[in-house]
């Protein structure tokens, strides 16, 4: 009987030790698993964009020079003034050119009178020649006089037209709706033909000129949307449309220029302003997205840890832009895969992880 009791006690002790060892192993297994937070890879439709920086230029600008020689009589506008197409902005010695025009008009009238007299004389001489009263030489002289008078009329018309043109050119007018960027000449200055008087810009429409990397040459098209911001309005976005694309690549920067037209009728944007923005290359492109914290960058390597059956697997990825705390994944992940968003410092290939059913760390 004693022997049976001893055997029973030994069995119980052994059973207790075995259970204790199993619990210890289970506990050690749980403790070895690395706690992580996880998140699924989601596919979201986003606009595929190209970051760009550049400068806003006026669509049209011109340096208005003198078209005639003379003394500047008046300047009607100043720096910053707004101009309309055809507006008179300066006059150059108009009195002298108007006097020349009047003289040319008088010479033309005299030439026309002489031509009329020569025509009538030719008619009379021709009638007399038919009656053998006027000789053939007299007729020839009358014909020559009439032709010379006609030539003098044409010369006088050309002189009078040039004089009228110089009168018009002595009045400088705006070539398009614009703003005065600089006044060069002043009243009293003597200017020669071509001397600059004003520099004007059309800031009602601006050109947003940027450089794009060579690898995007096949993606850029006319009429694509461009969005940008400027320092003067940091919380406001402006838009334009691509209207020109350079046919060549810069051999130094390996980029090509493109320009977008920007409506600026309210004149809020200033020419020569620096602008940062993006070119909308494609709209509604399906893009894999993960939380920013899921991406690990180290020694030039970009990767994430996917979680498969409680085991961490390292995965190289190519990233795009960050949008509202989410990182674009251009390649390397598929929708529905699960990635670790915490604990990556402890993770390695094949590491066991511990997570709740809802994906959060225990």
MIZA-966248 format. One line per 3 residues: number of its first residue (from 0); their letters; for each residue x, y, z of C-alpha. Coordinates in steps of 0.5 Angstrom, whole numbers, plus 2048, in hexadecimal, padded with zeros to 3 digits. Example, Ala and Ser with C-alpha at 12.3 -4.5 7.8 and 13.67 -1.06 7.14 Angstrom:
# residues 2
0) AS) 819:7F7:810 | 81B:7FE:80E
END
This chain:
# residues 362
0) XXX) 800:800:800 | 806:805:802 | 809:803:7FB
3) XXX) 803:805:7F7 | 802:80C:7FB | 809:80D:7F9
6) XXX) 808:80B:7F2 | 802:810:7F2 | 806:816:7F5
9) XXX) 80B:815:7F0 | 807:815:7EA | 803:81B:7EC
12) XXX) 80A:81F:7ED | 80C:81D:7E6 | 805:81F:7E3
15) XXX) 806:826:7E7 | 80D:827:7E4 | 80B:825:7DD
18) XXX) 805:82A:7DE | 80A:82F:7E0 | 80F:82E:7DB
21) XXX) 809:82F:7D5 | 807:835:7D8 | 80E:838:7D9
24) XXX) 80F:836:7D1 | 809:839:7CF | 80A:840:7D3
27) XXX) 811:840:7D0 | 80E:83F:7C9 | 809:845:7CA
30) XXX) 80F:849:7CD | 813:848:7C7 | 80E:84B:7C2
33) XXX) 80F:852:7C1 | 809:856:7C2 | 807:85B:7BC
36) XXX) 802:85F:7B9 | 7FF:85D:7B2 | 7FB:860:7AD
39) XXX) 7F9:85E:7A6 | 7FB:860:79F | 7F6:864:79C
42) XXX) 7F5:866:795 | 7F2:86D:794 | 7F1:871:78E
45) XXX) 7F6:877:78E | 7F8:87C:789 | 7FF:87A:786
48) XXX) 803:881:787 | 80A:883:785 | 80D:888:78A
51) XXX) 80F:88F:787 | 812:895:788 | 813:89B:784
54) XXX) 811:8A3:783 | 80B:8A7:780 | 80D:8AB:77A
57) XXX) 808:8B0:777 | 805:8AD:770 | 807:8B3:76C
60) XXX) 80C:8B8:76E | 80F:8BE:769 | 814:8C3:769
63) XXX) 810:8C9:766 | 815:8CD:762 | 815:8D4:75E
66) XXX) 813:8D3:757 | 815:8DA:755 | 81B:8DE:757
69) XXX) 819:8E4:75B | 818:8E7:761 | 813:8E4:766
72) XXX) 80E:8E9:767 | 809:8E5:76C | 809:8DF:770
75) XXX) 802:8DD:773 | 803:8D7:777 | 808:8D5:77D
78) XXX) 80B:8CF:780 | 805:8CA:782 | 7FF:8CD:77E
81) XXX) 7FB:8C9:77A | 7FA:8C9:773 | 7F5:8C7:76E
84) XXX) 7F6:8C5:767 | 7F7:8CB:762 | 7F8:8D0:768
87) XXX) 7FC:8D7:767 | 802:8D7:76C | 807:8DB:769
90) XXX) 808:8E1:763 | 80F:8E2:75F | 80F:8E9:75C
93) XXX) 808:8E9:759 | 808:8F0:757 | 80E:8EF:752
96) XXX) 80B:8E9:74F | 804:8EB:74E | 807:8F1:74A
99) XXX) 80B:8ED:746 | 804:8E9:745 | 801:8EF:743
102) XXX) 806:8F1:73E | 806:8EA:73B | 7FE:8EB:73A
105) XXX) 7FF:8F2:736 | 805:8EF:732 | 800:8E9:730
108) XXX) 7FA:8EE:72E | 7FF:8F2:72A | 801:8EC:726
111) XXX) 7FA:8E9:725 | 7F8:8F0:722 | 7FE:8F0:71E
114) XXX) 7FC:8E9:71C | 7F5:8EB:71A | 7F8:8F1:716
117) XXX) 7FD:8EC:712 | 7F7:8E7:711 | 7F3:8ED:70E
120) XXX) 7F9:8EF:70A | 7FA:8E8:707 | 7F2:8E8:705
123) XXX) 7F2:8EE:701 | 7F9:8ED:6FE | 7F6:8E6:6FC
126) XXX) 7F0:8E9:6F9 | 7F4:8EE:6F5 | 7F9:8E9:6F3
129) XXX) 7F3:8E5:6F0 | 7F1:8EB:6EC | 7F9:8EC:6EA
132) XXX) 7F9:8F3:6EE | 7FE:8F0:6F3 | 804:8EC:6F1
135) XXX) 806:8E5:6F3 | 80C:8E8:6F7 | 807:8ED:6FB
138) XXX) 803:8E7:6FC | 809:8E3:6FF | 80B:8E9:703
141) XXX) 803:8E9:706 | 804:8E1:708 | 80A:8E2:70B
144) XXX) 808:8E8:70F | 802:8E4:711 | 806:8DE:713
147) XXX) 80A:8E2:717 | 805:8E6:71B | 802:8DF:71D
150) XXX) 808:8DC:71F | 809:8E3:724 | 802:8E2:726
153) XXX) 804:8DB:729 | 80B:8DD:72C | 807:8E3:72F
156) XXX) 802:8DD:732 | 808:8D9:735 | 80B:8DF:738
159) XXX) 804:8E1:73B | 803:8DA:73D | 809:8DA:741
162) XXX) 808:8E1:744 | 802:8DE:747 | 805:8D8:749
165) XXX) 80A:8DC:74D | 805:8E0:750 | 802:8DA:752
168) XXX) 808:8D7:755 | 80A:8DD:758 | 804:8DB:75D
171) XXX) 806:8D5:761 | 801:8D0:763 | 800:8CA:767
174) XXX) 800:8C4:762 | 7FC:8BF:767 | 7F9:8C0:76E
177) XXX) 7FE:8C0:773 | 802:8C3:779 | 808:8C8:779
180) XXX) 80E:8C5:77B | 813:8CA:77A | 813:8D1:777
183) XXX) 819:8D2:774 | 819:8D9:770 | 816:8E0:773
186) XXX) 813:8E6:770 | 819:8EA:76D | 81D:8E4:76B
189) XXX) 81F:8E4:764 | 81F:8DD:761 | 821:8DA:75B
192) XXX) 81D:8D4:757 | 81D:8CE:75C | 81F:8D1:762
195) XXX) 81B:8CE:768 | 815:8D2:76B | 811:8CD:76F
198) XXX) 811:8C6:771 | 80A:8C3:772 | 808:8BC:774
201) XXX) 801:8B8:773 | 800:8B5:77A | 7F9:8B4:779
204) XXX) 7FB:8AD:776 | 802:8AA:779 | 806:8A4:777
207) XXX) 809:89F:77C | 80F:89D:779 | 812:896:77D
210) XXX) 817:891:77B | 815:88A:77B | 81A:884:77C
213) XXX) 81C:880:775 | 818:87A:777 | 811:87D:777
216) XXX) 812:87F:770 | 80D:87A:76E | 808:87C:773
219) XXX) 807:883:772 | 801:886:76D | 7FE:88C:76C
222) XXX) 7F8:88E:770 | 7FA:88A:776 | 7F9:88E:77C
225) XXX) 7FE:891:781 | 7FD:893:788 | 801:898:78C
228) XXX) 802:89D:792 | 806:8A3:793 | 809:8A6:799
231) XXX) 804:8AC:799 | 7FE:8A7:799 | 801:8A1:79D
234) XXX) 7FA:89E:79F | 7F7:89F:798 | 7F8:89B:791
237) XXX) 7F8:89D:78A | 7F7:89A:784 | 7FA:89A:77D
240) XXX) 7FA:896:776 | 800:893:773 | 801:897:76C
243) XXX) 808:896:76A | 80D:890:76A | 814:891:768
246) XXX) 816:88C:763 | 81D:88B:766 | 820:889:76C
249) XXX) 826:88D:770 | 82C:88A:76F | 82E:88C:776
252) XXX) 828:88C:77A | 825:886:776 | 81F:889:777
255) XXX) 81A:88C:772 | 816:893:773 | 80E:893:773
258) XXX) 80A:899:774 | 803:89A:776 | 7FE:8A0:775
261) XXX) 7FB:8A3:77B | 7F5:8A7:77B | 7F7:8AD:77F
264) XXX) 7F1:8B2:77E | 7F1:8B4:785 | 7F8:8B6:785
267) XXX) 7F9:8B3:78C | 7FF:8AF:789 | 806:8B3:788
270) XXX) 80A:8B1:782 | 811:8AE:783 | 80E:8AB:78A
273) XXX) 811:8A4:78C | 80C:89F:78C | 80C:898:78E
276) XXX) 807:893:78C | 805:88C:788 | 803:88A:781
279) XXX) 7FD:885:781 | 800:880:77C | 7FA:87B:77D
282) XXX) 7F4:87B:781 | 7F1:876:785 | 7F7:871:785
285) XXX) 7F6:86B:78A | 7FB:86B:78F | 7FD:867:795
288) XXX) 7FE:86B:79B | 801:869:7A2 | 802:86D:7A8
291) XXX) 808:871:7A8 | 80B:86E:7AE | 80B:867:7AB
294) XXX) 810:869:7A6 | 817:868:7A9 | 81D:86C:7A5
297) XXX) 824:86A:7A7 | 82B:86A:7A3 | 827:86C:79D
300) XXX) 822:866:79D | 81B:867:79E | 817:861:7A0
303) XXX) 811:85F:7A5 | 80F:859:7A9 | 809:855:7A7
306) XXX) 806:850:7AC | 804:849:7A9 | 802:844:7AE
309) XXX) 805:848:7B4 | 80C:848:7B1 | 80F:84F:7AE
312) XXX) 812:84F:7A7 | 816:854:7A4 | 814:857:79E
315) XXX) 817:85D:799 | 813:862:797 | 813:868:792
318) XXX) 80F:86E:795 | 80C:874:792 | 809:87A:796
321) XXX) 806:87B:79D | 7FF:87D:79D | 7FB:87E:7A4
324) XXX) 800:87A:7A8 | 800:874:7A3 | 805:872:79E
327) XXX) 805:870:797 | 808:869:795 | 809:869:78E
330) XXX) 80C:862:78E | 80D:85C:793 | 806:85C:796
333) XXX) 7FF:859:794 | 7F8:85B:797 | 7F6:857:79D
336) XXX) 7FD:856:7A0 | 7FF:857:7A7 | 805:85C:7A9
339) XXX) 808:85D:7B0 | 807:864:7B2 | 80B:864:7B8
342) XXX) 810:860:7BB | 815:860:7B5 | 81B:861:7B9
345) XXX) 81A:85A:7BC | 818:857:7B6 | 81C:852:7B1
348) XXX) 81B:84D:7AC | 817:848:7AF | 816:84B:7B5
351) XXX) 80F:848:7B9 | 80A:84E:7BB | 805:84F:7BF
354) XXX) 7FE:853:7BD | 7F7:853:7BF | 7F2:851:7BA
357) XXX) 7F0:858:7B9 | 7F7:859:7B7 | 7FA:85D:7BD
360) XX) 7FF:85B:7C2 | 7FE:858:7C8
END
